[in-house]
Amino acid sequence: MVNLTKAGKVVSVLFRPIRLNGMFFVTMYFLGILAEVITLPHTRNAHLYSNLWLEMFLDVYFACVVLAVLPDKVRKWARRLAYVVLYASTLSDVFCFVKFNSTLTPTMLLLVGETDAREAGEFLRSYLSADILLSGVGWIVLFMLVHALVALRCVVFRHWRPVLLKWQSGLHSWLDRTQPILGLAAGILLVWSCITSAHNKTETFKLMTAPTVGSEEHLLALPDHACLFTSIQRLAFSIKANQVASKQLGKLMEASEKVRVDSCSYRSPYIVLIIGESYAKNHSSLYGYFMPDTPRQLSMEKRGRLVKFNDVVSPWNLTSFVFKNVFSMHVTGAKGEWCDYPLFPQIFREAGYEVTFLTNQFLPKAKEAVYDFSGGFFLNHPTLSRKLFDIRNTSLHTYDEGLLADYDSLSTKMKPHSLVIFHLIGQHVNYHSRYPRSQRHYTADDYADKRPELNHYQRRVLSDYDNSIRYNDSIVYQICRRFENKDAIVIYMPDHGEECYEGTRGFFCRNHSSEIDYPLAHYEFEIPFWIWCSHSYAVKHPDVFREIVNARNRRFMTDALPHMLLYLAGISTPYYNERYDLLSPNYDENRPRLLKGVTDYDRLRREAGKNPTK
């Protein structure tokens, strides 16, 4: 060994983890880079994670530090185990990207867990074909082969062994001489990577320690959320998300075992709940918007059987949170959490209603973001799904009219006492994908006078959003038509609101800031809400129709919707509370409407001096 100065020895320590695990460091660093390049989405604006090179160095260096502190014999086997895990996760990740155009997700892991041996065999026969080696998976396999050849070089290339040993000896000698320099370089990169990676590491820690699937989703909805840039990170997050979901599923299963129905009068033989998506109240001409984007709803209102409600808010501006709150008998502010209470469709089934759920969003699929996983995992659990629903659709559609076809094919099987839930994709971004081209009514030019402060691109986005609302108007109208000749009541509510260049706010979609001010509450939490009754229903149930009309100006938050539904069905159960029933004379209109369970909407509105009926 070359004699080093005291300072040189100190600096050399920084290079020691890499020196002891040289092959591991080089191969795993470039494996991570290669996998990220291969799984880069095939979209115009896709780009690699900006801090990829430095943060990959930090991650692999840290792994080398952990290996370096182990005894020599243990280190050898720990490295081998790490190779197996990292190569396996990378191959799985890249395979998923090649076959499903998506890297590893919680839903993919969930689907794997629910796959039996026969299904697994069919899957492998279907997807493991020769052409897979010509895809990105082939590059990972090639990298593994090169790694194996280098690691076994003295065995594979026996005739070259003297040359290889001489080269290896020379490399070690060079590393001994340059250790201080390499240690200094490693130290500089370490400090640099720690600084540039600090934010992402902090956000990743928050994500990996989030207590619920919903809180994971909320963290990922923030603009500066964690970037899981390696296959092993995505695998770890998928495992963790499924573990957290499993805990909530366990609580739901316990609650489902305790459901009790005392009696049912079937007050409303047919109850239809339409749940829309991303619908801003201030973009509905039913509520005074300047573009005529709800002509059919206005016509239904003029005929006197559509009653719009003027002061309704959503508890969240995230679909999955809304679904958990709306489906559970729990209300914001009550003891416990949503999964401690049964879900209202099960109560309907126990009461003798046939329950149909037609969704254009929450069906399990491999290419599914955490948002859909968070909103649908409890609806798609096999055991719970059987307790909740009699009939479900099995495929998603490009446009919501596909759900009409689903209903038409299933309606002949429906019983006289039915609860039908339509879950639309509605106005979910991207807006231009939410309506057929033949249904385009507005273009960017139509907004030149009405919104002159917007540029052409912004007006085009706005026109797409309003077109999707007008298309949604045709869908809800067609749903109501299917119940025109039945003793039916239809309730419409979107999951939450949406922003589309409101005022001077300059953006579309939603702002997931933890701080909610009145403009955010106004645009993203206020929602259109209406109830429509068939002619037969209005005639046979004049008392209920009168209650609906009298309640139209009451303050309401949709987390309490199940209590009104139980009243409409005439279901007597311990879970019903008339304080939360919008139509009850004992309805508690002063219950705090806490947005995200924290911010008092009515306080925000009072401070802003706004009148909800205007």
Secondary structure, 3 states (H helix, E strand, C coil): CCCCCHHHHHHHHCCHHHHHCHHHHHHHHHHHHHHHHHCCCCCCCCCCCCCHHHHHHHHHHHHHHHHHCCCHHHHHHHHHHHHHHHHHHHHHHHHHHHHHCCCCCHHHHHHHHCCCHHHHHHHHHHHCCHHHHHCHHHHHHHHHHHHHHHHCHHHHCHHHHHHHHHHHHHHHHHHHHHHHHHHHHHHHHHHHHHHHHHHHHHHHHHHHCCCCHHHHHHHHHCCCCCCCCCHHHHHHHHHHHHHHHHHHHHHHHHHHCCCCCCEECCCCCEEEEEEECCCCHHHCHHHCCCCCCCHHHHHHHHCCCEEEECCEECCCCCHHHHHHHHHECCCCCCCCCHHHCCEHHHHHHHHCCEEEEEECCCCCCCCCCHHHHHHHHHHHCHHHHHHHCCEECCCCCCCCHHHHHHHHHHHHHCCCCEEEEEECCCCCCCHHHCCCHHHCCCCHHHHCCCCCCCCHHHHHHHHHHHHHHHHHHHHHHHHHHCCCCCCEEEEEEECCCCEECCCCCCCEECCCCCCCCHHHHHHHCECCEEEEECHHHHHHCHHHHHHHHHCCCCCEEHHHHHHHHHHHHCEECCCCCHHHCCCCCCCCCCCCCEECCCEEHHHHHHHHCCCCCC
